Amino acid sequence: MIRRIFSCVFTCLVIILLFSFRGDKPELRQQKPALATIIIDPGHGGADQGAEGLMSTEANLALSISLKLGKAIEKELPDTKIIFTRTTDVLPGGGDEIKPALRYRANMANEAKGDLYIAIHCNSDGHPAGGWYAKRVIGHKNVVKYVGKGAKRHKKTVREPIYESYYVKNTRHGTETYIWAADRSTIKGDVIGENVEDSGNVLDLNSPEARIRAQLYEKKFFGKSFTLANMIEEEFAAQGRVSEGVKQRNEKGIWVLQATGMPSVLVETGFITNEEEEKYLNSDEGQDEIVNGIIAALKRYKGVLEQGHNTGSNTGSSGNR
């Protein structure tokens, strides 16, 4: 009997100490802003210019759009801190190698304890900018050839195709926003385990508790990433642009989505290989429209986060602009 009483008292004391240590008393806990820090990552830079158009490069366009996005966030979301991975035409971290630069970007975001990571890019369909020349068959002709050898050598009439060269205009256009691929979640979970604060508690990162916590945050961040990405594409579509929707990225460019311990999206703002869309991406009107679309999505996203904080709900108004 005494042993049972001692066990109950000990359990109660442990619970009280845990709650005191975690600071879970409502009057002591301070609510962190929904979007305290946003990392803006202009893709490529320096030795890595990315996709090339007829008059510009992806690196320069991404930087121009990103800088305008940062100014717009400062105006529309004044309580949010903005951190750029680069503000000039250089590879982040110095040097000319791409992989170290990608790791530098992710490490910068993690060290800043960012609440959101937005990478800005321009798309390419793999074909030459503007267009290219191709060949097609427009008919056939008879050609006399010698075939065989020695005494068996003789003439033979064969049909050969007649080719015509023609210009193929590059017409691929539109937007798409990427989140990390679900099959690449292991690294995301590891980074989250290192990056997410536990209200003052220090856990063994290899412990079952830490792994479970990281997995829970991983699912939470995946959902938030998809929510924002979908909102961005909805805003682009509302502007009249062609939206190819939200996609999971599992090849080039995955690292900055995969290795950042926070919700993360990569926005392909348009196809630099399309002559008309490249002009749009270079214009003040086009860049302003892109920025306005992302800002509108961020406001909606912030509203969802704040409503979740206040009510525990996962839904929010899509008209919060």
C-alpha positions in Angstrom: 0.0 0.0 0.0 2.8 2.4 1.0 4.6 1.6 -2.2 1.5 2.4 -4.3 1.0 5.7 -2.5 4.7 6.6 -3.1 4.4 5.7 -6.7 1.4 8.0 -7.3 3.0 10.9 -5.4 6.2 10.4 -7.5 4.2 10.4 -10.7 2.4 13.6 -9.8 5.6 15.3 -8.9 7.1 14.3 -12.3 4.1 15.7 -14.2 4.2 19.0 -12.2 7.9 19.4 -12.9 7.5 18.6 -16.6 4.8 21.2 -17.0 6.8 23.8 -15.0 10.0 23.0 -17.0 8.1 23.3 -20.4 6.6 26.6 -19.4 3.1 25.4 -20.4 1.3 27.7 -18.0 -0.9 30.0 -20.3 0.1 33.1 -18.3 3.8 32.4 -18.9 3.8 31.2 -22.5 4.3 33.8 -25.2 2.7 33.1 -28.6 5.2 33.3 -31.4 4.0 35.2 -34.5 2.7 32.9 -37.2 5.3 34.2 -39.7 8.0 35.8 -37.7 10.8 35.0 -40.2 10.6 34.3 -43.9 13.6 33.1 -45.9 13.6 34.3 -49.5 15.9 32.4 -51.8 16.6 33.8 -55.3 17.6 30.7 -57.2 21.0 30.2 -58.8 23.5 33.1 -59.0 27.1 33.8 -59.9 28.7 30.9 -61.8 25.3 29.2 -61.9 23.0 31.3 -64.0 20.4 28.6 -64.4 18.1 28.5 -67.5 18.8 31.0 -70.2 16.3 33.0 -72.3 16.9 35.1 -75.4 17.7 38.2 -73.3 18.1 37.2 -69.7 19.1 34.4 -67.3 17.1 32.7 -64.6 19.5 33.9 -61.9 19.0 37.6 -62.6 15.2 37.3 -63.0 14.9 35.3 -59.8 16.9 38.0 -57.9 14.9 40.8 -59.3 11.6 39.2 -58.4 12.8 38.1 -55.0 14.0 41.7 -54.1 10.6 43.0 -55.0 8.9 40.3 -53.1 11.0 41.2 -50.0 9.9 44.9 -50.2 6.3 43.9 -50.6 6.4 41.6 -47.6 8.0 44.4 -45.5 5.0 46.6 -46.5 2.2 44.2 -46.3 3.5 42.0 -43.4 5.5 44.6 -41.4 5.9 42.2 -38.4 7.7 39.6 -40.5 11.5 39.5 -40.7 12.9 38.9 -44.1 16.2 37.1 -44.7 17.6 36.7 -48.3 20.0 33.9 -49.2 21.6 36.4 -51.7 21.0 40.0 -52.7 23.6 40.2 -55.6 24.5 38.0 -58.5 26.7 35.6 -56.6 26.4 32.0 -55.4 25.6 32.0 -51.6 28.5 31.0 -49.5 31.1 32.1 -52.0 32.8 29.9 -54.5 31.6 28.6 -57.8 30.2 25.2 -56.9 26.4 24.6 -56.8 26.1 21.8 -54.1 27.9 23.8 -51.4 25.8 26.8 -52.2 22.6 24.8 -51.8 23.8 23.5 -48.5 24.7 27.0 -47.4 21.2 28.3 -48.3 19.5 25.5 -46.2 21.9 26.0 -43.3 21.3 29.7 -43.3 17.5 29.1 -43.2 17.9 26.6 -40.3 20.2 28.8 -38.3 17.7 31.7 -38.6 14.9 29.4 -37.3 12.8 30.5 -40.3 9.1 29.9 -40.3 8.9 29.6 -44.1 11.3 29.1 -47.0 10.4 30.5 -50.4 12.7 29.8 -53.4 12.1 31.8 -56.5 13.0 30.3 -59.9 12.2 30.5 -63.6 11.3 27.4 -65.7 12.7 25.8 -68.8 11.3 23.1 -71.0 14.8 21.8 -72.1 14.5 23.2 -75.6 16.3 26.3 -76.9 14.9 29.6 -75.9 12.5 31.1 -78.4 12.4 28.0 -80.6 14.4 25.7 -82.8 14.6 24.2 -86.3 13.4 20.6 -87.0 12.9 18.5 -90.1 9.8 16.8 -91.5 9.1 14.6 -94.5 7.1 16.4 -97.2 7.3 13.7 -99.9 9.5 11.0 -101.6 11.6 10.8 -104.7 13.1 8.0 -106.8 16.8 7.6 -106.6 18.9 5.2 -108.7 21.6 3.4 -106.8 24.1 0.7 -107.5 23.8 -2.3 -105.2 25.7 -5.6 -104.9 29.3 -6.4 -105.7 31.3 -7.8 -108.7 29.2 -9.5 -111.3 26.1 -9.0 -109.2 26.4 -5.3 -109.1 23.4 -3.6 -110.7 21.2 -0.6 -110.6 18.2 -0.3 -108.3 15.6 2.4 -108.0 14.8 3.2 -104.4 12.4 5.7 -102.7 13.9 8.3 -100.5 12.2 10.8 -98.3 12.3 14.5 -99.1 12.9 16.6 -95.9 11.9 20.2 -95.1 13.3 22.3 -92.3 10.8 24.3 -90.3 10.9 26.5 -87.2 9.3 25.3 -84.0 8.3 28.1 -81.7 8.7 27.4 -78.0 5.2 27.9 -76.6 5.6 26.2 -73.2 4.3 28.7 -70.6 2.8 28.9 -67.2 3.6 28.5 -63.5 4.1 25.6 -61.1 5.1 25.4 -57.4 7.1 22.6 -55.9 7.2 21.1 -52.4 9.6 18.3 -51.4 8.7 14.8 -52.5 7.2 12.5 -49.8 9.8 9.8 -50.6 12.5 12.2 -49.6 11.2 12.9 -46.1 14.0 11.2 -44.1 16.4 14.2 -44.3 13.6 16.6 -43.7 12.7 14.8 -40.5 16.4 14.8 -39.4 16.7 18.5 -40.0 13.4 19.2 -38.2 14.6 17.2 -35.2 17.7 19.4 -35.0 15.9 22.7 -35.8 12.6 22.7 -33.9 12.8 24.1 -30.4 11.1 22.1 -27.7 10.0 24.9 -25.4 13.3 24.9 -23.6 13.7 21.1 -23.3 16.8 19.5 -24.7 16.1 16.0 -26.1 18.4 13.3 -27.3 18.0 13.6 -31.1 18.4 9.9 -31.4 15.7 9.1 -28.8 12.3 7.7 -29.8 10.7 10.8 -28.4 12.7 13.1 -30.6 12.1 11.0 -33.7 8.3 10.9 -33.1 8.3 14.7 -32.6 10.3 15.2 -35.8 7.9 12.9 -37.7 4.9 14.9 -36.4 6.4 18.2 -37.4 7.4 16.7 -40.8 3.8 15.8 -41.6 2.7 19.2 -40.3 5.2 21.0 -42.4 4.3 19.0 -45.5 0.7 20.0 -45.1 1.6 23.6 -44.6 3.9 23.6 -47.6 1.1 22.1 -49.8 -1.4 24.6 -48.5 0.8 27.6 -49.4 1.9 26.2 -52.7 -1.7 25.6 -53.7 -2.7 29.1 -52.6 0.1 30.6 -54.8 -1.0 28.6 -57.8 -4.6 29.7 -57.2 -3.6 33.3 -57.1 -1.6 33.0 -60.4 -4.6 31.3 -62.0 -6.9 34.1 -60.8 -4.6 36.5 -62.6 -5.3 34.7 -65.8 -2.0 32.8 -66.0 -1.7 29.1 -66.9 -1.1 27.1 -63.7 0.3 23.6 -63.8 -0.4 23.3 -60.1 1.5 21.9 -57.1 4.1 19.2 -57.7 6.5 17.2 -55.6 10.1 17.7 -56.5 12.5 14.8 -56.3 15.4 15.8 -58.6 17.4 18.9 -59.1 16.6 21.6 -56.6 15.3 19.2 -54.0 17.9 20.0 -51.4 16.6 23.5 -50.4 13.1 22.0 -49.9 14.3 18.8 -48.3 17.0 20.1 -45.9 15.1 23.1 -44.5 13.5 22.5 -41.1 10.4 24.5 -41.9 7.5 24.6 -44.5 9.2 25.3 -47.9 8.1 26.0 -51.5 9.9 26.5 -54.8 8.0 28.8 -57.1 8.6 28.5 -60.9 7.4 31.9 -62.0 7.3 31.2 -65.7 9.1 29.8 -68.7 12.2 31.8 -69.6 12.5 29.7 -72.8 9.2 31.1 -74.1 9.9 34.5 -75.8 6.6 36.1 -74.8 6.8 34.8 -71.2 10.4 35.9 -70.9 9.4 39.4 -71.8 6.6 39.2 -69.2 9.1 38.0 -66.6 11.4 40.9 -67.4 8.7 43.6 -67.3 7.8 45.6 -64.2 4.2 44.7 -64.9 4.9 41.0 -65.0 7.1 41.0 -61.9 4.7 43.1 -59.9 1.9 40.7 -60.9 4.0 37.7 -59.7 4.8 39.4 -56.4 1.2 40.4 -55.9 0.1 36.8 -56.4 2.6 35.5 -53.9 1.7 38.3 -51.3 -2.0 37.5 -51.6 -1.2 33.8 -51.0 1.0 34.7 -48.0 -1.8 36.7 -46.4 -4.2 33.8 -46.9 -1.7 31.4 -45.5 -0.9 33.7 -42.5 -4.7 33.9 -41.8 -5.0 30.1 -41.7 -2.0 29.9 -39.3 -3.4 32.6 -37.0 -6.9 31.1 -37.0 -5.3 27.7 -36.1 -3.5 29.4 -33.2 -6.6 31.1 -32.0 -9.2 28.4 -32.4 -7.3 25.2 -33.1 -8.9 25.1 -36.6 -7.1 24.1 -39.7 -9.3 26.1 -42.0 -9.3 29.8 -42.9 -10.7 32.4 -45.3 -9.5 32.3 -48.8 -10.4 35.9 -49.2 -8.0 37.3 -46.6 -6.0 39.7 -48.8 
